[in-house]
Amino acid sequence: MQNHLQVQSNRIATIDVLRGIVMALMLVDHVRESFFAHHPVADPMALASTPPALFFTRLAAHFCAPVFVFLTGLSAWLYAHPASGPRDASGFLLKRGLLLVLLELTLVNFAWYGQWPPATFYLQVIWVIGLAMLVLALLHRLPLRWLAAIGALIVCGHNAISSWRLAPDDAGYVLWTLLLQRGYLLADGALQIKVSYPLLPWIGVILLGYAAGPLYARSMPAQRRRRLLVLAGALALLMLVLLRGSNLYGEAQPWEQGADALTTLMSMLNFSKYPPSLDYLLLTLGGAALLAAALEGRKHAITRYFATLGSAPMFFYLLHLLVLLMLQKLLVLLLGANHGSRWGLESVWQLWALALLLLTLLYPCCRSFARYKRQSPRRWLRYF
């Protein structure tokens, strides 16, 4: 029994470690958005104006949203299949999805812009995770092979229609903007709403995550899980090489031969995120599968550190946004604005250094909250 519990603990810890790693990368990217905004990064990136250090910093952050949405689906499967036997996850998914939508419209928008209501409501990653969970609540009872097929069809097929554009006065514009076209739902007047994360591709990702849940079932041997993760990751990256190398399909912007090998590599890895292209998802989810395989069975100080971060994801997300908001205002107050109305860093290494410092300061808060969440009988805490 003790060995079984240890295997189960390691199995779940791997998910938290992976989630913690992408949350740390998310912090780096949000430090960039808060303190390096005077060097804006387009989507896909404009290589002529994006130095390599900034390019690869942004590329690292590309892993955050796909891995987090995939793990949301996987965690939903684990919730629906506890040790006591299968249970209906509809209520949990509906309540958590609605909570995330509410948080995006309130606290998250305030934390980004320091006012509520903001001049423009931006519907970003928390919003799209919430909506994807609502869709999963409706679909999760389907056979896993159906969910896997639907998810794969969406992830692989949406690029074929992502170039279709509708104007604001066209019929279906609002629905199309919600699903696949980044843009404004309301562009004029006192209330403006912009969809930054179109929903459709993320439905595919969360469905694939749910369908992958049995990989982390208690009955799944660790060695077999590792082999399947390596196989899935390798196939995804091989598919990426074939599609991207041929410029055949999977990314709207073709890569071009650069002046040197580094520029050419940057062009090949320059993928669209809004909405995420197939190549973008092959790189991030394929790489994450290989990392999950590498993390299998690893247990040391570094993995425990990231597992702690990953065990309190929503708490960390809200906390770090509020800290960045307060820090920006404090530095403007103490040092004065040096880039328009904001205070900003001057180089990419400073960006990483500040992110590392904030991660060090925020970790004890996450550790304390994660411990409190485990020990508290309050059921609402599990949503964080």
C-alpha positions in Angstrom: 0.0 0.0 0.0 2.8 2.4 0.9 4.6 1.8 -2.4 1.3 2.3 -4.3 0.7 5.6 -2.6 4.3 6.7 -3.4 3.8 5.9 -7.1 0.6 7.8 -7.1 2.3 10.8 -5.3 5.1 10.8 -7.9 2.6 10.6 -10.7 0.7 13.6 -9.6 3.9 15.5 -8.6 5.1 15.3 -12.2 2.0 17.2 -13.4 2.6 19.9 -10.7 6.3 20.1 -11.6 5.4 20.7 -15.3 2.8 23.2 -14.4 5.2 25.0 -12.1 7.9 25.2 -14.8 5.5 26.9 -17.3 4.3 29.2 -14.5 7.8 30.4 -13.9 8.2 31.0 -17.7 4.9 32.9 -17.6 6.3 35.2 -14.9 9.2 36.0 -17.1 6.9 36.9 -20.0 4.7 39.0 -17.8 7.7 40.9 -16.4 8.5 41.5 -20.1 5.0 42.9 -20.7 5.2 45.1 -17.5 8.8 46.4 -17.7 9.9 45.8 -21.3 6.8 47.1 -23.1 8.8 49.7 -24.9 10.2 46.8 -27.0 6.8 45.4 -28.2 6.7 41.9 -29.6 4.3 41.3 -32.5 2.6 38.0 -33.3 4.2 36.4 -35.1 7.4 38.2 -34.1 8.9 40.8 -36.5 12.4 39.4 -36.8 13.9 42.6 -38.1 13.1 44.4 -34.9 13.3 41.6 -32.4 16.8 40.8 -31.2 17.7 37.1 -30.6 17.6 37.4 -26.7 14.1 38.9 -26.8 13.0 36.4 -29.5 14.0 33.3 -27.4 12.6 34.8 -24.2 9.2 35.2 -26.0 9.6 31.7 -27.6 10.1 30.1 -24.1 6.9 31.8 -22.9 5.0 30.2 -25.9 5.0 26.9 -23.9 2.9 28.4 -21.1 -0.7 28.6 -22.5 -0.7 25.3 -24.4 0.8 23.3 -21.5 -1.5 24.9 -19.0 -4.6 24.2 -21.1 -3.6 20.7 -21.8 -2.9 20.0 -18.1 -6.3 21.5 -17.3 -7.9 18.8 -19.4 -5.7 16.1 -17.9 -6.4 17.3 -14.4 -10.2 17.2 -15.2 -9.8 13.5 -16.1 -8.0 12.9 -12.8 -10.8 14.6 -11.0 -13.4 12.4 -12.7 -11.4 9.3 -11.9 -10.4 9.4 -8.2 -9.3 6.3 -6.2 -12.9 5.8 -5.0 -14.1 5.3 -8.5 -15.4 7.4 -11.4 -17.6 10.5 -10.7 -19.3 13.1 -12.7 -17.1 16.1 -13.3 -19.8 18.3 -14.9 -20.5 20.4 -11.8 -16.8 21.0 -11.0 -16.0 22.0 -14.6 -19.0 24.3 -14.9 -18.3 26.1 -11.6 -14.6 26.4 -12.2 -15.1 27.6 -15.8 -17.6 30.2 -14.7 -15.3 31.3 -11.9 -12.4 31.8 -14.3 -14.5 33.8 -16.7 -15.6 36.0 -13.8 -12.0 36.4 -12.6 -10.9 37.5 -16.1 -13.6 40.1 -16.3 -12.9 41.5 -12.8 -9.7 40.9 -10.8 -7.5 39.9 -13.8 -8.4 42.9 -15.9 -7.8 45.2 -12.8 -4.4 43.5 -12.1 -3.3 44.1 -15.7 -4.3 47.8 -16.0 -4.7 49.1 -12.5 -8.3 50.3 -12.9 -11.8 48.8 -13.1 -13.6 48.9 -15.3 -10.6 49.3 -17.7 -10.8 51.3 -20.8 -10.9 48.0 -22.7 -11.7 44.6 -21.4 -9.1 42.1 -22.8 -10.4 38.5 -22.9 -7.2 36.6 -22.4 -5.9 33.2 -21.2 -8.0 32.8 -18.0 -11.1 33.7 -20.0 -10.3 31.1 -22.7 -9.5 28.4 -20.1 -12.8 29.1 -18.4 -14.7 28.8 -21.7 -12.8 25.6 -22.7 -13.8 24.1 -19.3 -17.4 24.9 -20.0 -17.2 23.1 -23.3 -15.4 20.2 -21.7 -18.2 20.0 -19.1 -20.6 19.4 -22.0 -18.4 16.9 -23.9 -16.4 14.9 -21.3 -18.9 12.0 -21.1 -18.2 11.1 -24.7 -15.9 8.1 -25.3 -12.2 9.1 -24.9 -11.5 8.1 -28.5 -14.1 10.5 -29.7 -12.7 13.3 -27.6 -9.2 12.5 -28.9 -10.5 12.6 -32.5 -12.4 15.8 -32.0 -9.4 17.4 -30.3 -7.0 16.3 -33.0 -9.3 17.5 -35.7 -9.6 20.9 -34.2 -5.9 21.3 -33.5 -4.8 20.0 -36.9 -7.6 21.4 -39.0 -8.2 24.9 -37.7 -5.3 26.4 -39.7 -7.3 25.6 -42.9 -9.9 28.2 -41.9 -8.0 30.6 -39.7 -7.3 32.9 -42.6 -11.0 33.6 -43.1 -11.8 37.1 -42.0 -15.1 38.7 -41.2 -15.8 42.4 -40.9 -17.6 43.8 -37.9 -20.8 44.4 -40.0 -20.8 40.8 -41.4 -23.2 38.2 -40.1 -21.5 35.9 -37.6 -18.7 38.3 -36.8 -19.1 38.0 -33.0 -19.2 34.2 -33.1 -16.2 34.0 -35.5 -14.2 36.5 -33.3 -14.9 34.4 -30.2 -13.9 31.2 -32.0 -11.0 32.0 -34.3 -10.5 35.7 -35.2 -8.6 37.9 -32.7 -10.4 41.2 -32.6 -12.9 43.5 -30.9 -16.4 42.4 -29.9 -17.1 46.1 -29.1 -14.7 48.7 -30.6 -16.5 51.9 -30.0 -18.2 53.6 -27.1 -17.6 53.6 -23.3 -17.4 49.8 -23.2 -14.7 48.1 -25.4 -14.1 44.4 -25.4 -11.3 42.6 -27.3 -10.8 38.9 -27.7 -7.1 38.2 -27.4 -7.4 34.4 -27.2 -9.9 33.0 -29.7 -11.5 29.8 -28.3 -11.6 27.1 -30.9 -8.0 25.8 -30.9 -8.0 25.8 -27.1 -11.0 23.5 -27.1 -8.9 21.1 -29.1 -6.1 21.3 -26.7 -8.2 20.8 -23.6 -10.0 17.8 -25.2 -6.6 16.2 -26.0 -5.5 16.8 -22.4 -8.6 15.1 -21.1 -8.2 12.2 -23.6 -4.6 11.8 -22.3 -5.8 11.4 -18.7 -5.4 7.6 -18.7 -1.6 8.1 -19.1 -1.7 9.1 -15.4 -4.1 6.5 -14.2 -3.0 4.6 -11.1 -3.0 1.4 -13.2 -0.6 2.8 -15.8 3.0 1.5 -15.2 5.5 4.4 -15.1 7.8 2.9 -17.7 4.9 2.5 -20.2 3.7 6.1 -19.5 7.3 7.3 -20.1 7.5 5.4 -23.4 4.1 6.7 -24.6 5.1 10.3 -23.7 8.4 10.0 -25.6 6.6 8.5 -28.6 3.9 11.3 -28.6 6.5 14.0 -28.2 8.8 12.6 -30.9 5.9 12.2 -33.4 4.7 15.8 -32.7 8.2 17.2 -33.3 8.7 15.0 -36.4 5.4 16.3 -37.8 6.5 19.8 -37.1 9.8 19.3 -38.9 8.0 17.9 -42.0 5.3 20.6 -42.1 7.5 23.5 -41.2 10.4 22.4 -43.3 8.2 22.2 -46.4 6.2 25.4 -45.6 3.3 23.1 -46.5 0.8 23.6 -43.8 0.5 24.5 -40.1 1.6 28.2 -40.0 0.4 31.1 -42.0 3.8 32.8 -42.2 6.4 30.8 -44.1 9.9 30.7 -42.9 12.7 32.3 -45.0 16.4 31.8 -45.4 18.2 34.4 -43.3 21.5 36.0 -43.5 23.0 33.4 -41.1 22.0 30.2 -39.3 20.6 32.0 -36.2 18.3 34.2 -38.3 17.1 31.2 -40.3 16.4 29.3 -37.1 14.4 32.2 -35.7 12.4 32.4 -38.9 11.6 28.7 -38.7 10.5 29.0 -35.0 8.4 32.1 -35.5 4.9 30.8 -35.0 1.5 32.5 -34.5 -0.1 32.4 -31.1 -3.3 34.3 -31.6 -4.8 31.9 -32.5 -2.2 29.2 -32.0 -1.1 27.6 -35.2 -0.7 23.9 -35.6 3.1 24.3 -35.8 3.0 26.3 -32.5 1.0 23.6 -30.8 3.2 20.8 -32.2 6.3 22.5 -30.8 4.9 23.3 -27.4 2.9 20.2 -26.7 5.5 17.9 -28.3 8.3 19.5 -26.2 6.1 19.3 -23.1 5.5 15.6 -23.6 9.3 14.9 -23.8 9.8 17.1 -20.7 7.1 15.2 -18.8 8.8 11.9 -19.8 12.2 13.3 -18.5 10.6 14.3 -15.2 9.0 10.9 -14.6 10.3 9.6 -11.3 12.6 12.6 -10.7 12.4 13.8 -7.1 14.9 16.4 -5.8 15.0 20.0 -4.6 14.4 21.5 -8.0 11.3 19.3 -8.8 9.9 19.9 -5.3 10.3 23.7 -5.9 8.4 23.7 -9.1 5.8 21.2 -7.8 5.0 23.7 -5.0 4.5 26.5 -7.6 2.3 24.1 -9.7 0.1 23.1 -6.8 -1.3 26.7 -6.4 -1.6 27.9 -10.0 -4.5 30.3 -9.7 -3.2 31.8 -6.5 0.2 32.4 -8.1 -1.4 33.8 -11.2 -3.4 36.4 -9.4 -0.6 37.2 -6.9 2.1 37.8 -9.5 -0.1 40.1 -11.5 -1.0 42.2 -8.5 2.7 42.3 -7.4 3.8 43.4 -10.9 1.1 46.2 -10.9 2.2 47.5 -7.5 5.9 47.3 -8.4 5.4 49.2 -11.6 3.5 52.0 -9.7 6.1 52.0 -6.9 9.0 52.4 -9.3 7.3 55.2 -11.2 6.7 56.9 -7.9 10.3 56.5 -6.6 12.3 56.7 -9.7 10.0 58.4 -12.2 8.9 57.1 -15.6 11.6 56.5 -18.1 9.5 55.1 -21.0 6.5 57.2 -21.5 4.3 56.9 -18.4 6.0 53.7 -17.3 9.2 52.6 -15.7 11.1 50.1 -17.8 14.2 47.9 -18.0 16.9 48.5 -20.5 18.0 44.9 -21.4 16.7 41.4 -21.6 19.1 40.1 -18.9 17.6 42.6 -16.5 14.2 41.2 -17.4 15.3 37.7 -16.5 17.0 38.9 -13.3 13.9 40.7 -12.1 11.7 37.6 -12.9 14.1 35.4 -10.9 14.0 37.9 -7.9 10.2 38.0 -8.0 10.0 34.2 -8.2 12.2 33.9 -5.1 10.0 36.4 -3.2 6.7 34.8 -4.3 7.7 31.2 -3.6 7.2 31.3 0.2 3.7 32.7 -0.4 2.8 29.9 -2.8 4.3 27.3 -0.4 2.2 28.6 2.5 -1.0 28.8 0.4 -0.4 25.3 -1.0 0.0 23.9 2.5 -3.1 25.7 3.7 -5.1 24.4 0.7 -4.1 20.8 1.5 -5.0 21.1 5.2 -8.1 23.2 5.0 -11.6 21.6 4.8 -12.9 24.5 2.7 -13.9 23.0 -0.6 -13.7 26.3 -2.5 -9.9 26.4 -2.1 -9.5 23.6 -4.6 -10.4 26.1 -7.3 -7.1 27.9 -6.7 
